[in-house]
Amino acid sequence: MKGDELTLEKALTRGPVIPVLVIDRVDDAVPLARALLAGGVQVLEVTLRTPAALDVIRTLVREVPEALVAAGTLTTPEQWEAVAHAGAHLAVSPGLTPRLLSALHSGAPTPLLPGVATASELMSAMDAGLNRFKFFPAQQAGGVGMLKAFQGPFADAVFCPTGGITFDTAGQFLALPNVACVGGSWLAPASAVRAGDWERITTLARETQTLDGTLTA
């Protein structure tokens, strides 16, 4: 298996939930990461939604080497280069533009998990040789029903649905054969991060380890 595929495989199979993290303060990064790791979560997606995001990624890669750090909400090749330079192990995008595809073919700086929401987007991405995807925004784009529909014509596609998924609905997605894991923001509530309530975050992380896809989809 190629290096990019191996990294994506690790990211999608290290646990049922990848936390989607919006971190405003660099000082919160390490205690938040250690709280999640204590709860069994090994993959951390740091979204590029705050000015601190690149510094957070650098800090986590340096100080929490046991975590697999992903950079999320990536939309341009320039951001892709920046997160790679910061040390991110992989990049996650909400979609797949012609510019990102061009960068992919020119020599991707890190593995990419691109977002898709429709059959046409999925076909274009698979034509480019990709087979692992973020399904985004999951609930708004058709949820469990859409992923069931994708299974027949796109049997080789593997998904990490993200967007609007909660602890109560995650099992419905994980029960699908084409879903490896889900992305969720509920593991790190903003109120808990602001208060430094790392114990609460560890508890939420531990709860995700009980999600095994046995709920009725």
C-alpha positions as CSV (number, residue, x, y, z in Angstrom):
1,M,0.0,0.0,0.0
2,K,1.4,3.4,-0.9
3,G,2.3,5.9,1.8
4,D,-0.7,8.2,1.2
5,E,-3.1,5.3,1.2
6,L,-1.5,3.9,4.4
7,T,-1.9,7.2,6.2
8,L,-5.5,7.5,5.2
9,E,-6.2,3.9,6.2
10,K,-4.7,4.6,9.6
11,A,-6.8,7.8,10.0
12,L,-10.0,6.1,9.1
13,T,-9.5,2.9,11.2
14,R,-8.0,4.1,14.5
15,G,-11.4,4.7,16.0
16,P,-15.1,5.2,15.3
17,V,-15.0,9.0,15.6
18,I,-12.6,11.7,14.4
19,P,-13.1,14.9,16.5
20,V,-13.5,18.0,14.4
21,L,-11.7,20.7,16.5
22,V,-12.0,24.5,16.3
23,I,-9.2,25.8,18.6
24,D,-8.9,29.5,19.2
25,R,-6.0,29.4,21.7
26,V,-2.7,27.6,21.1
27,D,-2.5,27.0,24.9
28,D,-5.5,24.8,24.7
29,A,-4.1,22.5,22.1
30,V,-2.0,20.1,24.1
31,P,-4.3,19.6,27.1
32,L,-7.2,19.1,24.7
33,A,-5.3,16.6,22.7
34,R,-4.2,14.7,25.8
35,A,-7.8,14.6,27.1
36,L,-8.9,13.1,23.8
37,L,-6.1,10.6,23.7
38,A,-6.9,9.6,27.3
39,G,-10.4,8.7,26.1
40,G,-9.0,6.5,23.3
41,V,-9.2,9.0,20.4
42,Q,-6.0,9.0,18.3
43,V,-6.9,11.1,15.3
44,L,-7.4,14.8,15.7
45,E,-8.8,17.1,12.9
46,V,-7.8,20.7,13.5
47,T,-9.9,22.9,11.3
48,L,-8.5,26.0,9.6
49,R,-11.3,28.1,11.0
50,T,-9.2,30.2,13.4
51,P,-6.1,32.3,13.1
52,A,-4.4,29.9,15.6
53,A,-4.9,26.8,13.5
54,L,-1.4,26.5,11.9
55,D,0.3,27.2,15.2
56,V,-2.0,24.6,16.9
57,I,-1.0,22.0,14.3
58,R,2.7,22.7,14.8
59,T,2.3,22.5,18.5
60,L,0.4,19.2,18.4
61,V,2.9,17.6,16.0
62,R,5.8,18.6,18.2
63,E,4.4,17.9,21.6
64,V,1.8,15.1,21.1
65,P,3.6,12.8,18.6
66,E,1.4,9.9,19.4
67,A,-1.6,11.6,17.8
68,L,-2.3,11.6,14.1
69,V,-2.9,15.2,13.2
70,A,-5.2,16.2,10.3
71,A,-5.8,19.7,9.0
72,G,-9.4,20.2,8.2
73,T,-11.5,22.8,6.2
74,L,-8.7,23.0,3.6
75,T,-10.0,24.6,0.4
76,T,-6.9,25.7,-1.6
77,P,-3.5,24.3,-2.7
78,E,-1.9,27.2,-0.8
79,Q,-3.5,26.0,2.4
80,W,-2.5,22.4,1.6
81,E,1.1,23.5,1.3
82,A,0.9,25.5,4.6
83,V,-0.5,22.7,6.6
84,A,2.1,20.3,5.2
85,H,4.8,22.7,6.2
86,A,3.2,22.9,9.7
87,G,3.6,19.1,10.0
88,A,0.1,17.9,9.5
89,H,0.0,14.2,8.7
90,L,-3.0,14.6,6.3
91,A,-5.4,17.2,5.0
92,V,-9.2,17.1,4.9
93,S,-11.2,19.2,2.5
94,P,-15.0,19.8,2.4
95,G,-14.8,19.4,-1.4
96,L,-12.5,18.8,-4.4
97,T,-11.9,21.7,-6.8
98,P,-10.0,21.5,-10.1
99,R,-7.1,23.4,-8.4
100,L,-6.9,20.8,-5.6
101,L,-7.0,18.0,-8.2
102,S,-4.2,19.7,-10.2
103,A,-2.1,19.9,-7.0
104,L,-2.9,16.3,-6.3
105,H,-1.5,15.2,-9.7
106,S,1.5,17.5,-9.4
107,G,2.6,15.9,-6.2
108,A,0.5,16.1,-3.1
109,P,2.3,17.6,-0.1
110,T,0.3,15.3,2.2
111,P,-2.4,12.7,1.8
112,L,-5.8,14.2,1.1
113,L,-9.3,13.1,2.3
114,P,-11.5,15.1,-0.1
115,G,-15.2,15.9,0.5
116,V,-18.0,14.8,-1.8
117,A,-21.7,15.2,-1.6
118,T,-23.1,13.9,-5.0
119,A,-22.6,11.0,-7.3
120,S,-21.0,13.3,-10.0
121,E,-18.4,14.6,-7.5
122,L,-17.7,11.0,-6.3
123,M,-17.3,9.9,-9.9
124,S,-14.8,12.7,-10.7
125,A,-12.8,11.9,-7.6
126,M,-12.7,8.2,-8.3
127,D,-11.6,9.0,-11.9
128,A,-8.6,10.7,-10.3
129,G,-7.7,7.5,-8.5
130,L,-9.2,8.3,-5.1
131,N,-11.4,5.9,-3.1
132,R,-11.6,7.4,0.5
133,F,-13.7,10.4,1.1
134,K,-15.3,12.7,3.5
135,F,-19.1,12.8,2.9
136,F,-20.0,16.4,3.7
137,P,-22.3,17.9,4.8
138,A,-23.5,14.4,5.8
139,Q,-27.0,15.1,7.2
140,Q,-27.8,17.9,4.8
141,A,-26.6,15.9,1.8
142,G,-28.9,12.9,2.4
143,G,-27.4,11.2,5.4
144,V,-27.6,7.4,5.8
145,G,-30.0,7.1,2.8
146,M,-27.5,8.7,0.4
147,L,-24.6,6.5,1.6
148,K,-26.8,3.4,1.2
149,A,-27.5,4.6,-2.4
150,F,-23.8,5.1,-3.1
151,Q,-22.9,1.5,-2.0
152,G,-24.3,-0.2,-5.1
153,P,-22.6,1.8,-8.0
154,F,-19.5,2.8,-5.9
155,A,-18.7,-0.3,-4.0
156,D,-15.0,0.6,-3.7
157,A,-15.7,4.0,-2.0
158,V,-15.1,4.4,1.7
159,F,-16.5,7.3,3.6
160,C,-16.0,9.4,6.8
161,P,-19.4,11.2,7.0
162,T,-19.2,14.6,8.7
163,G,-21.7,17.3,9.4
164,G,-24.6,17.3,11.7
165,I,-23.8,13.9,13.2
166,T,-24.2,13.4,16.9
167,F,-23.5,10.7,19.4
168,D,-27.1,9.5,19.1
169,T,-27.0,9.3,15.3
170,A,-23.3,8.2,14.8
171,G,-24.1,4.5,15.1
172,Q,-26.6,4.6,12.2
173,F,-23.7,5.7,9.9
174,L,-21.2,3.3,11.4
175,A,-23.5,0.4,10.7
176,L,-23.1,1.0,6.9
177,P,-20.5,-1.2,5.1
178,N,-19.0,1.8,3.3
179,V,-18.5,3.9,6.4
180,A,-15.1,3.6,8.2
181,C,-15.7,6.3,10.8
182,V,-17.5,9.5,11.3
183,G,-16.4,13.1,12.1
184,G,-18.0,14.9,15.0
185,S,-17.6,18.2,16.8
186,W,-19.5,17.0,20.0
187,L,-16.3,15.6,21.5
188,A,-14.9,19.0,22.3
189,P,-17.7,21.4,23.2
190,A,-16.6,25.0,23.1
191,S,-17.8,25.5,26.7
192,A,-15.6,22.7,28.0
193,V,-12.6,23.9,26.1
194,R,-13.0,27.5,27.4
195,A,-13.4,26.2,31.0
196,G,-10.5,23.8,30.7
197,D,-12.8,20.9,31.6
198,W,-10.5,18.2,30.2
199,E,-12.2,15.5,32.3
200,R,-15.5,16.1,30.5
201,I,-13.8,15.8,27.1
202,T,-12.1,12.6,28.1
203,T,-15.5,11.2,29.2
204,L,-17.0,12.2,25.9
205,A,-14.1,10.6,24.0
206,R,-14.5,7.3,26.0
207,E,-18.2,7.2,25.2
208,T,-17.3,7.2,21.4
209,Q,-15.4,4.0,21.8
210,T,-18.7,2.2,22.5
211,L,-20.0,3.2,19.0
212,D,-19.5,0.0,16.9
213,G,-22.1,0.3,14.3
214,T,-24.5,-2.2,15.9
215,L,-27.4,0.3,16.0
216,T,-30.1,-0.1,13.4
217,A,-29.3,2.0,10.4
